[in-house]
Amino acid sequence: MHKIDLTGKTILVTGAAGFIGNNLVLELLCTVEPVHVVGIDIMSDYNPVEMKEWRLEQIKAEAEKHPSSTWTFIKGDIADSHLIQDIFRTYSPAVVVNLAAQAGVRYSITNPDTYIQSNLIGFYNILEACRHSYDGGAAGVEHLVYASSSSVYGSNKKVPYSTDDKVDHPVSLYAATKKSNELMAHAYSKLYNIPSTGLRFFTVYGPAGRTDMAYFGFTNKLIKGEKIQIFNYGNCKRDFTYVDDIVEGVKRVMQGAPEKKSGEDGLPVPPYAVYNIGNSNPENLLDFVQILQEELIRAGVLPEDYDFESHRELVAMQPGDVPVTFADTSALERDYGFRPDTSLRTGLRKFAEWYKQFYNI
């Protein structure tokens, strides 16, 4: 593994106003000094734009505390190849973290176009820019880290999910685009010797998270007195991963790129890797809802006497969903000495406290 010192480096983070991107940028500004972070985000309304603007305000405030570091934000679309080329020419990033993507399984059934634009064309533009970063003998990109997803495992029967498993049967377009990202990155790593690492994230949650995720959507509905739907009659298990654990994993991986080396044929062995980042502890959906409601009451978001039974409905599985996700993180632990371990109660408590404050309840 090739060690990378992030100090003084220029780091490009795509999807910087998104949930994980925002937390990663804050972490880099807090812990690496000096550092030069360039963020890009399309600021789409898939999730509330006000939330994205709030996240950017948090970054701006943090950046002001670190005068030796710089923070540059560009509003734009990674599917715009000219823009991406300009960013690489202007800033010459040493490390690229691609978190920009159209997320969500169910949304991919009704709005497939956005997945092709962002997840395929956008990622292709990033790969091309990384490739040309070496033109003219330039040092270029030292490491490309990109978000994949636990969705690539589809309805694999074998658990826990290992990166050694075959993942050739996606059950949603979203999953297919994420698997495509891994294949595209492998080809570019092989052809152009670009060190790349894909990270399969498992159900990320936490304060200021994605509003389309169950814990956030459930809370919004319960506040309004609406019914929440629990899919597969509650017989779903999810490997919920707290956002701080995801960010710590991403930061460690950024600092350890796959080694560039040649094979027996004299050609590059692709400097390519894929890891799971998950909590390795699947929680039943009904237990998850129980903990969420307890923490919402504790934080004062909901009243003590809230009648949950009348506000929940058990329904069938949704198209594209899978019954269980479960991460085998042994490779991440072996190579980077890290294993996510934030408990669901701890994470949901932090979310509930943030929710009360953010929405001024």
N, C-alpha and C positions, 0 to 999 in steps of 0.2 A: 504494500500500500504506500502511495506517495503522500507524505504529510504536507499540508498546506497551512501556513500561518496567515490568518485573515487580517492581521494588523496592517493597516495602511492600504489594504486592497480595495479595489472597486468591485462591488457586488451588485449584480442586476437581479432584482426580485420582481417577477411578473405576478400579477394578481395581488399587488401590494396593499390594496384597500380591502382585500378579502379577509376572511376570518384567520386563516393560518398565516397568510402573507403579512398582515398587520402585526401579529404577535411575533413573527420572525424578525421583522424590521426593528421592532421595539427591543427585542433581545440583543440584536447585533449592536444597536446604538448604546445599550446599557453596558455591554460586557466586552466590546472590542473597541479600543481607542488608540489611534484614530481609525476610522473606517469610512468609506465613501459608498453610500447606498443609493442606487438609482432604482426607483420604483415605477412601474407602469401598471395602469388598470383602466379598463374600458368604462368603469362606473355604470354598468348595466343595471336595469331595475328588476332583475330576477330576484334579488333581495333588496330591501329598502335602501335607496341611495342615501337617505339621512344617516343610516347606520355606517355606511362606508365613509361619509364625510366626517362623522364622529371619530371613526378609527384614524383617519388622516390627521385630525386635530390632535389626537393622542401622540402620533408620531412627531408632528411638528413641535409639540411641547417638549417631548423627550430630546429631539435634535438640538433644541436651543440650550439644553443643559450640557451639551458636549461640543464646544466651539471648535475643537480640533477635527471633528468629524463633519461630513457633509451629507445632506439628505436632499435628493432631487426627485420631484414627482412629475411624471408625464401622463397626462390623460390620453389614452389611445388604445388601439386594438392590435393585439399581436398578429392578427390575420392580415394586417397592413404591412406588406413586405418592405416597402420603402421606409416606413417609420422604423421598423426593426433594424434595417441596415444602417439608417442614420444614427440610431442609438448606439449601436456597436462601434461605428466609426468615431462618434463623438466621445464616448466614455471608455471604450476598450475594456470591458469588464473582465476580470480575472476569474471570477466565479459567477455562474448563472444559476439561479434557482427558479425553475418554471413552475409556478403554482397557479397561473392563469388557466382557467378551464371552465367550460360549462358543466356544472356539477348536477347531480341528482338523477336517480334512475327513472322515476315516474315522469319527470318533465321531458325526458328523451323520447317518450312515446308520443307526446303531443307536439313537441317542437324540435324535431330532429335536425333541422338546418343549422341551428346555433352550435350543435355539437360538432358538426363537420367543420364549420368555420373556425371555431376556437380550438378544439381539441386536435384536429388533424392539420388544417392549413396553418393555424397559428403555431403549432409545435414544429411543423416542417420549416416555417420561417426562422424559428429559433435555432434549429439544427443547421440550416444553411448559413446563418450568421456565425455560428460557432465554427463551422467549417472554414469560412473565409477569414476568420479572425487570425488564422496562421499565415495568410497571404504575405508574400514578400519577406518571409522569415521572421515575422512578428511572433512574440511569445504566445499571444492568443489566450484562449480560454483554458484555464488549468483544470476546471471541473464543471461539468453540467450536472446539476441535481434536478430531478423533475418528479412531480407528483403522479403516481399511478393510484390504484385503488384496490381495495379488497374485493370490489365487484368483479374483478377479472376471474375470480375463482368460480363464478357461476353457482351452479347447484352441486359442486363437488361433494361427494358423500364422505370422503376421508377428512377427518379433523384431528388435530389442528391443521390449518392450511399452511403448507410449506412452499417456499419459492421453487422447490424442486418438482412440485406437482405440475402435471399437464394442465394448461388452462386454454383449451381450444374450443370451449363451448360456452361463450358468453350468452347471458339470458336478457341482455338489454343492449341498446345501441351505445349507451354510456360506457358500459363494460367493454364493448368492442373497440371503442375509440381509445380507451386506456391501454388495452392490450396492444393496439396498433402503435401507441407511443413507445412501448417497450421494444417492439420489433423495429420501428424506425430508428430508435436510438442505437440498437445493436448494429444495424446496417451502417450507420454513420460512424460509430465507434470503430468498426472493422475497416471501413473504407478510408477514413480520414484521421484515425488514431485520436479521436476525441474521448477523453475520460468521462464516462457518464454513469450515473447511478440513479435508478428508479426506486421510488419508495411507495409501497402499497400501504396506504393509510386505512385504518379500521375505525369507522364511525366516530369522527372527531367531534367533541362537544366542549362547551365551556362558556364563560361570560362573553357577551358581544358576538355570539356565534351566528351560524346561518339560520335564518328564520324558517327555512323549509325543513329543518331537522325536527324529529319527533318531539324532543324535550321542549323546544322553543314553541313549536306549533301547539302542543298540548297546553302549555302555560297560557298562551294567548287566548285559546278557546275557553279554558277554565275560568279565566278572569272575566270573560264576557258571559259566562253561564251557558256556554255551548257544549254539546257532546263531543267527546274525543273518541276516535275509532281506533281500536287496537287490532292490528291485522293478524291473520292466521289464528284468530280466536285466542291470542295471547301466547301461542306456541312458537314464538320466535325467540332466538337468542342472538344477541349482538355483543361484539367485543368492543365496548365503549372505551375510547381513548381520550384522556383529558388533553386539552390543547397544549399545555406546558410540556407534557411528555413528548408530544409530536415535535414541538419546536426544539427541544433539547436533542432529540434524535436527528432532526434535520441539520442542526448546527454541528453536531459531531461528524455526521457524514460529509458535510461540506469540507471538513478539515482532513479528510482521508480519501483521496481519489484512487480508483483502480490504477495499478501500475502499468505504464506503457512498456511493452516488451515484444520481442519478435519470436515467432514460432520456428520450428525446424526448417520450414520452407523460406525463411527469411522475411516473410510478410508479417505485419502486425497481428498479434493476438489481440482481439478487441478488448480495450480497457473498459470493461462493462460489468455492471453488477446490479442486482435487484434485491431489495430487502423488504420485509414486513415491518411496519411499526404499529403495534397493537398492544392491548393490555394483557393478552393471553389469559383472559378470564371472562368468558361469555356470560352475560347476565340475561335471565329470562325477562321478557318484555313486561310481564305483570309485576315482577319484583322491581323493575326499573320505575314503573309508574307509581308503585307504592312508595319508593324512596323519594321520588320527585314530589309527590303530594306532601309527604312529611316535611321536606325541606322548604316547600313553598309556604306551608303553615308556619314553620319555625321562623322564616324570614319576615313574616307578616304580609306576604303577597296575597295569601288567601286567609279567610277567617278560620278560627279553630273548629267551628261546627260545620265546615263545608261538607256537603253530601256528595261524595265522589261516586257512589254506586249509581246514582241517577244521572251522572254526567259521563258515563262511559259505556261504550258499545263494542262488543266483540264481533269482528267481521272477518270475511274470508281474505286469503292472501291476494295481494295486488300483482298484476302482471309485471314481470321484471324483478320482483323481490325474491329473496332467498330465505330459507328457514333459519339458517345459522351462519354466523361468521366467527372465526376463531383463529387468531394469529399464532403461528410458531415463530418466535422472535429469537431463536437460539443463534442464528447467524449474526444478527445485529449485536447480540450480547458478546459473542465470540470476537467479532472484528472491531467493535467500538466500545465494548465494556458498558453497554447501556441496556436497561430493560425497563420499559414503562411500568409504573406501579401505583399511580394515583387511584385511590378507591373511588367507586361510583358515588358514594355518599359525600366524600370530600369535594369531588368535582361539582356535583349538583348543588351542594351547599353554596359554593362560590358563585355558581350561576344564579341561584335564587337571590342571594344578597345583591349581586350586580343588577339583576332585573328590577328589584325593588327601588334601587337608587336611580337607575337609568330612566325608568318610567314614572319615577316620583310617586310611588304608591304609598 
